[in-house]
Amino acid sequence: MSIEEKREHTEKIIEKLRKYKDLEFATKTGQELWREKLDFQIVFYQRLKRQIEISEI
């Protein structure tokens, strides 16, 4: 997988994770936990994407 493909792949994952944040749950607590975990993953993939971009230099 090329660096560009890796960058595009991480962008797609970040977009999907952001869409998942709109899902409704039966309980407020469940929704808060879900969003908290998604935020963690979004930050992870944003950092990974940044690392991939740096490796292009």
N, C-alpha and C positions, 0 to 999 in steps of 0.2 A: 504494500500500500504506500503510495507516495505521500509526501508531506501535505500536499494540497488535499488529497483525498482524506487524510486523517483530520485535517482542519475542518473540512466540510462535514465529515461524520460527527465530529464533536458539536458543531453548530446545530446539526439536525437533532442530536440528543438533547441539547439545551432547549431548543424550541419545543420538543415533545414534553419535556419535564415542566416547562412553563404552562403548557396547555393542561397538564394533569392537575395543576393547582386550582383549576376552576371546577373540579369535580365536587359534588355535594355529598356529604356524609350524613348519616342519621343523627350523629351527636356532634356537638360543638368540640368536645375533647378529641374525638376521632379526627375531625377535620384539622384541628390545630396540630396534632401529631403528624398527620399526613403532610401538611405543608412544611412543617419543621424538617422532616426527612427529605422532602423535595428540595428545600432551600440548601440543605447540606450537599446534595448531589449536584445541584446547579453550580454551586461554588466550586466543587471538585472539578467539574467539566470545564468551567471557565478558566480555572488555573491550568488544567491540562491543555486547553486550547492555546493559552498564552505561552506555555512551554513549547508547544509545537511551533508557534509563530517565531519564537526566539531561535529555534533550531534551524530556521530557514536562513538566518543571517549569516 
